[in-house]
Amino acid sequence: MAHKLLDITPTPQVLVALTRTPISPLDALSELIDNAIDSFRAAATAGKPSPVRQVIIEIPSAAEVSRGEGLVRVRDTGPGLSEEQIADSMRAGFSSKNHFDTLGLFGMGFNIATGKLGRITRVVSARAQDPHAIQVTLDLPKLIQEQSFAAEAEQVPKPPGLTHGTVVEIRGWWPDGDGNSGFIRNLAKLPRKTLRDRLGRRYASLLRTDSSTPVIISVNGERCQPFEHCVWSKERFVERQSHGKVPARIDFDEQISRARRCLHDGTDFGVSATCPRCGGTESRQVVHRVRGWVGIQRFDDQNDFGIDLIRNGRVIRVAEKAAFFEFADESTGRSEREYPIDQQYGRIVGEVHLDQVPVDFQKQNFQQATDEWQDAMRYLRGGSLLPTKWSDEERNESPVSRLFQGYRKVRNFGRSDMYMGQYNPAKGKADRISRDTERAYHQKFLDREPGYYTDEKWWELVETAGEPPIQELPECGDCGFQNTPAAEECGGCGQVLNGKTCLSADCRKQIPRSSTACPHCATSQVPTVQLPWKCAFCSSENKAGDESCNVCGSIKGAPHPASPEALALASTKEPDYCASQLMVALADGKMSSPLDIAAHTVHRPIIPAYGREPVPLVTGAAMGRITVYVDPTHPVFTAMGLRPEYLVATEAAQYLYSLHRNLQNQPGHTVAAMTAELLKQGWGDAVTDNADTVRGDIKELFSQITEKILLAPHAEDFYSELDETQQLALAESMIKSGADLAELGRLKSTGGYLRYCDRDTVTAFFARHSDSWFNGLVWQDPWPSEAEVGPLIAGKLREVLRLKYLRCLEDCASYMRYEQPERLIIVRARAAVDFLADKLS
């Protein structure tokens, strides 16, 4: 039978097809960084380590990309490549890298990354021993047109400054309509600080100066700083009765196993002399090691916790939670979250290196079905974290389990649960510190302030959380003697400090307040007045002939001013707080009877008793109906930010609870459970906003706007329009941020000074130069064109559009000046920030 060889060389369209691989711009850039880092490792393995391990990145501006200009350039200071090595790097599917020490794994990362970014890639590489450099250009449209995979390599003079190393340049952006047309735009419009921060998190272990082989990565001339976890030092610990001392940080470097692996495809040789997959004989003994640390963050957060998983210096999973905090029940096939379960906030963090565990094609996750992954997880977290699921002989002593047992709850602020707190005299114990204080401490950590970068200042608030403040001892004005706060007479000279006037008209001297008889004239200080009637408000007894109370002035016979009867005459119905036909499921499975809630707002404080502080509301109840009288000016609503609907729902829940006291010992029959159900039924999403969440969203909005307007064409002109007050505020902001005022001249020309302007100044920039903010620079909306609608209509449309955005910016900026904004102000600010955030480009 005749045999014929078939040519199955792929067409150049394969390279274009690779560019459709769904990766992010950051992932594409990371592929090129990975190749540079691998070249450093290759040089070290060959015995010629690079003296400076640096990756220099240049990213075009969004304006350049929109004009079809600029380029992406990634340069390294590695040993450089030969012609064959450059060809191999461009050949899709080829990889000479081993599977153990490198970041690039599959031989197609270069083609995907460069092809996603642009159509034309130029590689220039120089080796120290060569007198020239090698240049290769990969032009995808040209390859398709010529139906050839050939790319010409040419010898060129070494570019200035490139003694050795490799430069990769990508240009020729994909046109509109192509699937990759928006890829480079997304990278270009990403704020440079955000890009540096993300790279600083992804390559943190390589960027740190204490690394055995540190790497320097810079973006557009500014160095990426390594991400740092804000954790307690390993010397801190808590003590638990069942687990003893549990340190706040646990370091480990453990050999799990070892295997003989094929150098070509990484397959385990097992007991065979050849690779079971490729038949090769070249192998290497690979140690399966788990190293790193897990620890406790100094603050807890709903999202900002979890463990970074790293392979060969690059973070593959940022803040991984599911692998460590969810338990897969083999009997049911379901995953159950185990941490956090006692509250919504977590604080276990860490960095774990899993160099031997393979990752998926796009380096988004580890291959969790492999033995290497399973062995690592058994060491790191063991089985279930919950002791209730352990067998009688079992104890989970894995690093994550130890932290879980020691720090799963935060209920006792101070040393007990290692959390910052402050003494609350009303409760007689420690309370948690405010979130604002935590954020201020964290910013000082990021700024590396002494005592805050390390944990000494944080620890002071842990140790003193339960200590009452030292009481101030009042001094006598005559002799200066320090007395106890309760002293009525000076212990040094006898001067009356807290007194009253003697009741005797002939004496009228000052005597101690608690005296029952005057020490000077012996007159009794106890009134002996006959009081025929008692005041309903202050309970004072009055003479029979008195028409009003001598103490509080209440009219004789008037109802208590805080009673429902009196409040009904001094209130207005408030529909927003009302609800009708509410029913909840009771603990015995039955539904409660329908309940109507009538709510009124009162026009004066509700004082429950004479001399007492006002209360937020009062409730009257009848069968199937409660009437609630609310004082919306009470500090619990204005200062503490509590919504009236919460307390109205609580009163309704208390009423239902009291109607079904026969269920009080059954699980689930609680006022809290009923309150939650009533809130959901009666008010739903209307009660979710509060002053702090709106304030946080406004800060984030202005942060994003500031990064975008640095590219505004009028940024330099606007500086000359700042008044003296604005310029002074700018200078103070730069000083506070640690910036050099000598840099102000450069920042003026680049627009960088806007980073230090306050929100009112940013708003003023928009008011004066609104047109440059539209068409995608800051806002998505287009700026009305005279060519489309004529100058008159365009002018009116522009003014309407400008005023709409300006009013929202002013609402947001002014909101930040309110210490205790009223509910309607919160609602207005919420609407403004939502509108503007939705319009961001």
C-alpha positions in Angstrom: 0.0 0.0 0.0 1.4 3.4 -1.0 2.0 5.9 1.7 1.9 9.7 1.4 2.9 12.3 4.0 0.2 15.0 4.5 1.3 18.6 5.2 -0.7 19.6 8.3 1.2 22.9 9.0 -1.4 25.3 10.5 -2.3 28.4 8.6 -1.3 31.9 10.0 -5.0 32.3 11.0 -4.2 30.1 13.9 -2.2 33.0 15.5 -5.2 35.3 15.0 -7.5 32.7 16.5 -5.2 32.6 19.6 -5.9 36.3 20.1 -9.5 35.5 20.8 -8.5 33.8 24.0 -10.5 35.5 26.8 -7.9 37.1 29.1 -7.8 40.5 30.7 -5.3 43.3 29.8 -3.5 42.8 33.1 -3.1 39.0 32.3 -1.7 39.9 28.8 0.8 42.3 30.3 1.7 39.7 33.0 2.6 37.1 30.3 5.3 39.4 29.0 6.5 40.1 32.5 6.6 36.4 33.2 8.8 35.8 30.2 11.2 38.5 31.5 11.3 36.9 34.9 11.9 33.4 33.4 14.9 34.9 31.6 16.4 36.0 34.9 15.9 32.5 36.3 17.4 30.9 33.2 20.5 33.1 33.6 20.9 32.2 37.3 20.5 28.5 36.4 23.3 28.9 33.8 25.5 30.4 36.5 25.4 33.9 35.0 22.8 35.7 37.2 21.7 39.2 36.0 23.2 41.9 38.4 20.1 44.0 38.0 16.8 42.2 37.5 14.5 44.9 36.1 11.4 44.9 33.9 10.6 48.3 32.4 7.0 48.8 31.1 5.6 51.6 29.0 1.9 51.9 28.3 0.4 54.5 25.9 -2.2 57.0 27.0 -5.9 56.7 26.1 -5.5 59.7 23.9 -2.7 58.1 22.0 -4.6 54.9 21.5 -7.7 56.8 20.2 -5.4 58.4 17.6 -3.9 55.1 16.6 -0.6 56.1 18.1 1.8 54.9 20.8 3.1 51.5 21.7 3.3 49.0 24.5 7.0 48.3 25.4 8.3 45.7 27.9 12.0 45.7 28.3 14.1 43.4 30.6 17.7 43.4 31.7 18.0 39.6 31.2 20.8 37.8 29.3 19.1 38.3 25.9 18.0 35.8 23.3 19.5 34.1 20.2 17.8 34.0 16.8 16.6 30.4 17.6 15.3 31.4 21.0 13.3 34.4 19.6 11.9 32.1 16.9 10.9 29.5 19.6 9.2 32.2 21.7 7.1 33.3 18.6 6.3 29.7 17.6 2.8 28.9 19.0 2.8 25.8 21.2 6.6 25.6 21.5 8.0 25.7 25.0 11.5 24.8 26.1 10.8 25.8 29.7 10.8 23.1 32.4 7.6 22.7 34.4 9.0 23.5 37.8 10.9 26.8 38.0 9.1 29.0 35.4 5.9 31.1 35.1 5.3 30.5 31.4 4.0 27.0 30.9 2.3 26.3 27.6 4.3 28.1 24.9 1.4 30.2 23.6 1.4 33.0 26.2 3.6 35.3 24.0 1.4 34.9 21.0 -1.8 35.4 22.9 -0.6 38.4 24.9 1.0 40.3 22.0 -1.8 39.4 19.5 -4.5 40.6 21.9 -2.8 44.0 22.3 -1.9 44.8 18.7 -1.3 43.5 15.2 2.5 44.1 14.9 5.1 42.9 17.4 8.8 43.7 17.3 11.3 41.9 19.4 14.8 43.3 19.8 17.2 41.2 21.9 20.9 41.6 22.6 23.4 39.3 24.4 26.5 40.7 26.1 28.8 38.5 24.1 27.4 39.6 20.7 28.4 42.8 18.9 24.9 43.3 17.5 21.3 42.8 18.4 18.7 40.6 16.7 15.4 42.1 15.6 12.3 40.1 14.5 9.0 41.6 13.5 5.8 39.6 13.6 3.1 41.3 11.4 -0.1 39.3 11.7 -2.0 40.9 8.8 1.0 40.4 6.6 1.4 36.8 7.6 -2.3 36.1 6.7 -1.9 37.9 3.4 1.2 35.9 2.4 -0.1 32.7 4.0 3.3 32.1 5.6 4.6 31.6 9.1 8.0 33.0 8.2 9.3 36.1 10.2 12.6 37.6 9.1 15.4 38.0 11.7 17.9 40.7 11.0 21.1 41.8 12.8 20.9 45.5 13.9 23.1 47.7 16.0 22.4 47.5 19.7 20.0 50.3 20.7 21.4 52.8 23.1 21.5 51.4 26.6 20.7 47.8 25.6 24.0 46.0 26.3 22.0 42.9 27.0 18.3 42.1 27.5 15.1 41.9 25.4 12.6 44.6 24.3 9.1 43.6 23.1 7.1 46.4 21.4 3.5 46.0 20.3 1.7 48.6 18.1 -0.8 48.7 15.3 -4.0 48.6 17.3 -6.9 46.5 16.1 -9.5 48.5 14.2 -13.1 49.2 15.4 -15.2 46.2 14.6 -12.5 43.6 15.4 -13.1 41.5 18.5 -9.9 42.8 20.1 -10.4 46.5 19.3 -11.3 47.5 22.8 -8.5 45.5 24.5 -5.7 48.1 24.3 -8.2 50.8 25.2 -9.1 49.0 28.4 -5.4 48.8 29.3 -4.6 52.4 28.3 -7.5 53.9 30.3 -6.6 52.0 33.5 -5.2 54.5 36.0 -1.4 54.0 36.3 -1.5 53.8 40.0 -4.2 51.1 39.8 -2.1 49.2 37.3 1.0 49.5 39.5 -0.9 48.4 42.6 -2.3 45.3 40.9 1.1 44.3 39.6 2.5 45.1 43.1 0.0 42.5 44.5 0.6 40.0 41.8 4.4 40.0 42.0 4.8 41.1 45.6 7.1 38.2 46.7 9.5 39.1 43.9 9.4 42.9 44.4 10.3 42.8 48.0 13.9 43.8 48.8 14.2 40.8 51.2 13.6 38.4 48.4 16.5 36.1 47.5 16.2 37.2 43.9 14.4 40.6 43.9 12.9 42.0 40.7 12.2 45.7 39.9 9.1 46.4 37.9 8.3 49.9 36.7 5.3 51.4 34.8 5.9 54.6 32.8 8.8 55.5 35.0 7.3 54.8 38.4 8.3 51.8 40.4 5.7 49.1 41.4 5.7 48.7 45.2 5.1 45.3 46.7 1.7 44.7 48.4 2.0 44.3 52.2 -0.6 42.5 54.4 -1.5 44.5 57.5 -1.1 41.6 60.0 -0.2 41.2 63.6 3.3 40.2 64.3 4.1 36.5 65.1 4.9 37.5 68.7 1.2 38.3 69.4 -1.1 35.5 70.5 -4.4 34.6 72.1 -5.0 31.8 74.5 -7.8 29.3 74.2 -8.6 26.6 76.8 -8.8 23.8 74.2 -5.9 25.0 72.0 -3.5 26.8 74.2 -1.5 29.7 72.8 -2.3 30.5 69.1 0.1 32.9 67.5 -1.2 35.6 65.2 1.1 34.5 62.4 2.2 31.0 61.6 5.1 30.5 59.2 5.8 27.2 57.5 8.2 25.6 55.0 7.2 21.9 54.7 8.3 19.2 52.3 5.1 17.3 51.5 6.6 14.7 49.1 9.0 14.3 46.3 8.8 12.8 42.8 10.9 12.1 39.7 9.5 14.2 36.9 10.0 14.3 33.2 11.9 17.5 32.1 9.8 17.7 28.9 6.2 17.4 30.1 6.4 17.1 33.9 4.9 13.6 34.1 5.8 11.5 37.2 8.1 8.7 36.2 6.9 6.6 39.2 9.0 3.4 39.2 9.5 3.5 35.4 12.9 4.3 33.8 11.2 6.3 31.1 8.4 8.9 30.9 5.0 7.2 30.7 3.7 10.0 28.5 6.5 10.9 26.0 9.0 8.0 26.5 11.8 10.4 27.4 14.6 9.6 29.8 15.5 13.0 31.1 14.1 13.6 34.5 14.6 15.6 37.7 13.9 15.0 41.3 11.2 17.6 42.3 10.5 18.4 46.0 6.8 19.1 46.6 7.0 21.9 49.2 4.5 24.2 50.8 5.9 27.4 52.2 4.7 30.7 53.3 2.6 32.0 56.2 -1.0 32.5 57.3 -2.0 35.1 59.9 -4.5 37.5 61.3 -5.2 40.9 59.8 -5.3 43.8 62.2 -8.8 44.7 61.0 -11.7 42.6 59.8 -13.6 43.2 56.6 -16.5 41.7 54.6 -14.3 41.1 51.5 -10.7 42.1 52.3 -9.4 38.8 53.7 -8.3 35.5 52.3 -5.0 33.8 51.3 -2.9 34.7 48.3 -1.7 31.5 46.4 1.6 31.9 44.6 3.5 29.9 41.9 7.1 30.7 41.3 6.7 34.3 42.5 3.4 35.2 40.8 0.1 35.3 42.6 -2.3 33.0 40.8 -5.3 33.4 43.3 -5.7 36.7 45.2 -7.4 36.5 48.6 -8.6 32.9 48.0 -11.5 32.0 50.3 -13.3 29.0 49.0 -10.3 26.6 49.1 -9.7 27.4 52.8 -13.0 28.5 54.3 -15.5 26.1 52.6 -15.8 22.4 53.5 -16.7 19.9 50.8 -18.9 17.3 52.3 -18.2 14.1 50.4 -21.4 12.4 51.6 -23.7 15.2 50.2 -21.4 16.6 47.5 -22.1 20.1 48.7 -19.8 22.8 49.9 -20.5 24.6 53.2 -19.0 27.9 54.3 -17.2 27.5 57.6 -15.6 31.0 58.0 -16.8 33.5 58.7 -20.0 32.1 60.2 -20.2 33.9 63.6 -20.2 37.3 61.8 -20.0 38.7 58.3 -16.4 39.9 58.7 -13.2 37.9 58.2 -9.5 38.5 59.0 -7.5 35.4 58.1 -4.9 36.3 55.4 -1.7 34.9 54.2 0.7 34.1 51.3 1.3 30.4 50.3 3.8 29.3 47.6 2.7 26.2 45.7 5.4 26.0 43.0 4.8 22.3 42.3 1.1 22.6 41.7 0.1 23.0 38.0 -2.1 25.8 36.9 -4.8 26.1 34.2 -4.1 27.4 30.7 -4.9 31.0 31.5 -3.1 31.0 34.9 -6.4 31.9 36.6 -6.5 29.0 39.0 -4.6 25.9 40.2 -5.6 22.5 38.8 -7.4 21.4 41.9 -8.0 17.8 40.8 -4.2 17.0 40.9 -2.5 15.1 43.7 -0.2 18.1 44.3 -3.1 20.4 45.1 -4.9 17.8 47.3 -1.7 17.1 49.3 -1.1 20.9 49.8 -4.7 21.5 51.0 -4.5 18.6 53.5 -1.4 20.2 55.0 -2.8 23.7 55.0 -6.4 23.3 56.2 -6.9 19.6 56.8 -10.6 18.5 56.9 -13.4 20.5 58.5 -12.5 23.5 60.5 -15.4 22.9 62.9 -14.6 20.7 65.9 -18.2 19.5 66.0 -17.4 17.6 62.8 -14.2 15.9 64.1 -14.2 12.3 65.2 -13.4 11.5 68.8 -9.7 10.8 68.0 -9.3 13.6 65.5 -7.7 17.0 66.0 -7.2 19.4 63.0 -3.8 21.0 63.8 -3.3 22.5 60.3 -2.1 26.1 60.1 -5.5 27.5 58.9 -7.4 25.4 61.4 -5.2 26.7 64.3 -6.0 30.3 63.3 -9.7 29.4 62.9 -9.8 27.9 66.4 -8.1 31.0 67.9 -9.6 33.9 66.0 -12.9 32.7 64.5 -15.0 35.2 66.7 -14.6 38.8 67.6 -16.8 39.4 70.6 -14.5 40.5 73.4 -12.5 43.5 72.3 -9.0 43.7 73.7 -6.5 40.9 74.5 -9.1 38.2 74.6 -9.9 38.2 70.9 -7.0 40.5 69.8 -9.0 43.4 68.5 -8.6 47.1 69.0 -11.2 48.6 71.3 -12.1 51.5 73.7 -13.7 51.5 77.0 -17.5 52.2 77.0 -18.5 53.6 80.5 -22.2 53.0 79.7 -21.6 49.2 79.3 -18.7 49.0 81.7 -16.6 47.1 79.2 -14.7 47.5 75.9 -16.4 48.3 72.6 -14.8 48.0 69.1 -13.2 51.1 67.8 -14.9 52.9 64.9 -14.4 51.9 61.3 -13.1 55.4 60.7 -10.3 54.9 63.2 -9.4 51.6 61.6 -9.2 53.2 58.2 -7.0 56.0 59.6 -4.7 53.4 61.1 -4.6 51.4 57.9 -3.6 54.5 55.9 -0.8 55.1 58.3 0.3 51.5 57.8 0.3 52.1 54.0 2.3 55.3 54.5 4.7 53.2 56.7 4.5 55.6 59.6 6.6 54.4 62.6 4.5 52.4 65.1 1.6 52.0 62.6 3.5 50.0 59.9 4.6 47.7 62.7 1.9 47.0 65.2 2.9 48.9 68.3 0.3 51.6 68.0 -2.4 49.1 67.1 -1.5 47.0 70.1 -1.9 49.9 72.5 -5.6 50.0 71.7 -5.8 46.2 72.2 -4.1 46.3 75.7 -6.1 49.4 76.9 -9.5 48.4 75.5 -10.9 47.3 78.8 -9.3 49.9 81.0 -11.6 52.8 82.2 -10.0 56.2 81.5 -8.4 57.9 84.5 -10.9 60.2 86.1 -10.0 63.8 86.3 -9.7 65.1 89.9 -11.3 68.5 90.3 -9.0 71.1 92.0 -10.3 73.4 94.8 -10.2 77.0 93.5 -9.0 78.3 96.9 -6.2 75.9 98.0 -5.6 73.7 94.9 -6.3 70.5 96.7 -7.4 67.6 94.3 -10.7 66.1 95.4 -12.6 63.0 94.2 -15.3 63.7 91.6 -18.1 63.0 94.1 -16.7 65.3 96.8 -19.0 68.0 98.0 -16.5 69.7 100.3 -12.8 70.3 99.7 -10.6 67.8 101.6 -7.9 70.5 102.1 -9.7 73.6 103.2 -13.4 72.6 103.6 -14.7 74.9 100.9 -18.1 73.8 99.5 -17.6 72.4 96.0 -21.0 71.0 95.2 -23.6 72.8 97.3 -27.0 74.4 97.7 -28.3 77.5 99.6 -29.7 77.0 103.1 -33.5 77.1 103.2 -33.5 79.5 106.2 -34.0 83.1 105.1 -31.8 84.3 107.9 -28.9 82.0 106.9 -28.8 81.5 103.1 -25.3 80.1 103.3 -23.8 77.5 100.9 -24.0 74.0 102.4 -23.1 70.6 100.9 -25.8 69.4 98.5 -26.6 66.2 100.5 -27.0 68.0 103.8 -30.4 67.3 105.5 -29.7 70.1 108.1 -27.7 73.3 107.8 -24.3 72.9 109.7 -24.4 76.7 110.5 -28.0 77.3 111.7 -29.3 73.7 112.1 -32.3 74.4 110.0 -33.8 71.3 108.4 -33.3 71.1 104.7 -36.1 68.6 104.1 -39.3 70.4 102.8 -42.5 69.7 104.7 -45.1 70.8 102.1 -48.4 69.0 101.8 -49.1 68.1 98.2 -52.7 67.0 97.5 -52.2 66.1 93.8 -49.4 64.3 91.9 -48.2 65.6 88.5 -48.7 62.9 85.8 -45.4 64.0 84.1 -42.9 64.5 86.9 -44.8 62.8 89.7 -44.4 65.9 91.9 -47.0 66.5 94.6 -48.7 69.9 94.4 -51.0 71.9 96.6 -54.7 71.4 96.1 -55.2 75.0 94.8 -52.4 74.8 92.3 -53.6 74.7 88.6 -50.1 73.8 87.3 -47.2 71.8 88.6 -44.7 73.9 90.5 -41.8 71.7 89.2 -42.5 71.1 85.5 -45.4 73.4 84.8 -47.7 70.7 83.5 -51.4 71.6 83.6 -53.4 69.9 86.4 -55.2 66.8 85.0 -53.3 66.9 81.7 -52.2 63.5 80.4 -48.5 62.5 80.4 -46.9 64.4 77.4 -45.3 61.1 76.3 -48.5 59.2 76.3 -50.2 58.1 73.0 -53.2 60.3 73.9 -51.1 63.5 74.1 -48.8 62.6 71.2 -51.9 62.0 68.9 -52.6 65.8 69.2 -49.1 66.9 68.4 -48.1 64.7 65.5 -48.6 64.1 61.7 -49.1 60.8 60.0 -45.9 59.6 58.2 -46.8 57.2 55.3 -43.1 56.1 54.8 -43.1 54.5 58.2 -46.5 52.8 57.9 -47.2 49.3 56.8 -50.3 47.1 56.6 -51.3 43.5 56.8 -47.9 42.2 57.9 -47.6 38.5 58.9 -44.6 36.5 60.1 -44.1 32.7 60.3 -44.1 31.7 64.0 -41.9 29.1 65.6 -44.8 26.6 65.6 -45.2 26.8 61.9 -48.3 29.0 62.0 -48.7 32.5 60.6 -49.3 35.4 62.9 -52.5 37.4 62.5 -52.3 40.4 60.1 -50.8 43.5 61.8 -51.3 47.1 60.7 -48.7 49.7 61.7 -49.8 53.4 61.8 -46.8 55.8 62.2 -46.8 59.5 63.1 -44.0 62.0 63.4 -44.2 64.3 66.5 -43.4 68.0 66.5 -41.5 68.0 69.9 -39.2 65.8 71.8 -40.7 62.8 73.6 -39.7 63.0 77.2 -40.7 59.8 79.2 -40.3 61.4 82.6 -39.2 64.7 84.1 -35.4 65.0 84.1 -35.0 62.1 81.7 -33.5 62.3 78.2 -35.9 62.2 75.3 -36.7 58.8 73.7 -36.9 58.2 69.9 -40.5 56.8 69.9 -43.6 55.7 71.9 -46.0 52.9 70.9 -49.7 52.4 71.6 -51.2 48.9 70.9 -54.7 47.6 70.1 -55.8 44.3 68.7 -54.2 43.8 65.3 -52.8 47.4 65.2 -50.1 49.4 66.8 -49.6 53.2 66.5 -46.0 54.5 66.7 -45.1 58.1 67.4 -41.6 58.9 66.2 -39.4 61.9 66.9 -37.2 62.1 63.7 -34.9 64.7 65.4 -33.8 62.3 68.0 -30.0 61.7 68.0 -30.4 58.0 67.4 -31.6 59.0 63.9 -29.6 62.2 63.2 -26.2 61.4 64.9 -26.1 57.6 64.9 -27.7 57.2 61.5 -30.3 54.6 62.5 -33.4 54.6 60.3 -36.8 55.1 61.9 -38.1 52.0 60.1 -35.8 49.8 62.1 -37.2 50.9 65.5 -40.8 50.8 64.2 -40.2 47.2 63.0 -38.7 46.4 66.4 -41.8 47.7 68.3 -44.0 45.6 66.0 -41.9 42.6 66.6 -42.1 43.1 70.4 -45.8 43.3 70.2 -46.1 40.0 68.2 -43.6 38.4 70.6 -45.7 39.3 73.6 -48.8 37.9 72.0 -47.2 34.5 71.7 -45.3 34.0 74.9 -46.2 30.3 74.8 -43.6 30.0 72.1 -40.8 31.8 74.0 -38.7 28.6 74.6 -38.9 27.4 71.0 -35.9 28.1 68.7 -36.4 31.0 66.3 -39.0 32.8 68.5 -37.1 36.0 69.0 -37.7 39.7 68.6 -34.7 39.9 66.3 -36.0 37.3 63.9 -39.4 38.9 63.7 -37.8 42.3 63.3 -35.8 41.1 60.3 -38.9 39.6 58.6 -41.1 42.7 59.3 -38.4 45.0 57.8 -38.2 42.8 54.7 -42.0 42.8 54.3 -42.8 46.3 55.2 -39.9 48.3 53.8 -37.5 46.1 51.8 -34.7 48.0 50.0 -35.9 51.4 51.2 -33.9 50.9 54.4 -30.5 49.9 53.1 -28.7 53.3 52.7 -26.8 55.0 55.6 -24.6 58.1 55.8 -21.3 56.1 55.9 -22.0 53.9 52.8 -22.9 57.0 50.8 -19.8 58.8 52.1 -17.6 55.9 51.1 -19.1 55.7 47.6 -18.5 59.5 47.1 -14.8 59.1 48.1 -14.4 56.3 45.6 -16.2 58.3 42.9 -13.9 61.3 43.2 -10.9 59.0 43.3 -11.8 57.5 39.9 -12.6 60.9 38.5 -9.3 62.4 39.6 -7.3 59.6 37.8 -9.3 60.3 34.6 -8.9 64.1 34.4 -5.1 63.9 34.6 -5.4 63.5 30.8 -7.8 66.5 30.4 -6.5 69.0 27.8 -7.2 72.0 30.1 -5.5 70.5 33.2 -2.5 72.7 32.9 -4.6 75.9 32.1 -6.8 75.3 35.1 -3.9 75.6 37.5 -3.6 79.3 36.7 -7.3 79.7 37.5 -7.0 78.5 41.1 -7.5 81.2 43.7 -5.1 81.6 46.7 -7.3 79.5 49.0 -7.4 76.6 46.5 -3.6 76.9 45.9 -2.9 76.9 49.6 -5.2 73.8 50.1 -3.3 72.1 47.2 0.1 72.7 48.9 -1.2 71.5 52.3 -2.5 68.3 50.7 0.8 67.7 49.0 2.7 68.2 52.2 0.3 65.9 54.1 0.7 63.2 51.4 4.5 63.4 51.6 4.9 64.8 48.1 7.8 67.1 47.2 6.6 70.7 46.6 9.5 71.1 44.2 7.7 68.7 41.9 4.8 71.1 41.5 6.2 72.7 38.3 6.3 69.2 36.6 2.9 68.3 38.0 1.3 71.5 36.6 2.4 70.6 33.1 1.2 66.9 33.4 -2.0 67.5 35.3 -0.6 65.4 38.2 -1.3 68.2 40.7 -5.0 67.3 40.4 -4.4 64.3 42.6 -3.9 66.6 45.6 -6.9 68.9 44.9 -10.0 68.7 47.2 -13.4 67.7 45.8 -14.6 71.3 45.6 -11.7 72.2 43.4 -12.3 69.2 41.1 -15.9 70.3 40.8 -14.7 73.8 39.9 -12.5 72.3 37.2 -15.6 70.7 35.7 -17.6 73.9 35.9 -15.0 75.8 33.9 -13.9 73.2 31.4 -16.9 70.8 31.1 -16.5 70.0 27.4 -13.3 68.0 27.8 -14.8 65.7 30.4 -17.3 64.1 27.9 -16.8 61.8 24.9 -15.2 59.1 27.1 -12.6 60.9 29.1 -14.6 61.0 32.3 -18.3 60.6 31.2 -19.7 58.3 28.6 -22.2 60.9 27.3 -21.1 62.7 24.1 -20.7 66.5 24.1 -23.4 67.9 21.8 -22.0 68.7 18.4 -22.8 71.9 16.4 -22.4 70.0 13.2 -25.3 67.7 14.1 -27.9 70.1 15.6 -26.6 73.6 14.9 -24.9 76.1 17.2 -28.1 77.4 18.9 -29.5 74.0 19.9 -26.1 72.6 20.7 -25.4 75.5 23.1 -28.7 74.9 25.0 -28.1 71.1 25.1 -24.5 71.7 26.4 -25.7 74.0 29.2 -28.4 71.6 30.3 -25.9 68.7 30.2 -23.3 70.7 32.1 -25.7 71.8 34.8 -27.0 68.3 35.3 -23.6 66.9 36.0 -22.4 70.0 37.9 -25.4 69.9 40.4 -24.7 66.2 41.1 -20.9 66.9 41.6 -21.8 69.8 44.0 -24.2 67.6 45.9 -21.6 65.0 46.4 -18.8 67.4 47.3 -21.0 69.3 49.8 -22.3 66.1 51.4 -18.8 65.3 52.6 -18.9 68.4 54.8 -21.9 67.1 56.8 -21.1 65.4 60.1 -24.6 64.2 60.6 -26.6 64.5 57.4 -30.4 64.3 57.5 -32.2 61.5 55.8 -33.3 63.5 52.8 -29.7 64.8 52.3 -28.5 61.2 52.3 -31.1 60.3 49.8 -30.2 63.2 47.5 -26.5 62.4 47.8 -27.2 58.7 47.1 -29.1 59.6 43.9 -26.3 61.9 42.8 -23.4 59.5 43.3 -25.3 56.6 41.7 -26.0 58.8 38.6 -22.4 59.9 38.2 -20.9 56.5 38.9 -23.2 55.0 36.2 -22.0 57.6 33.7 -18.2 57.0 34.2 -16.4 55.9 31.1 
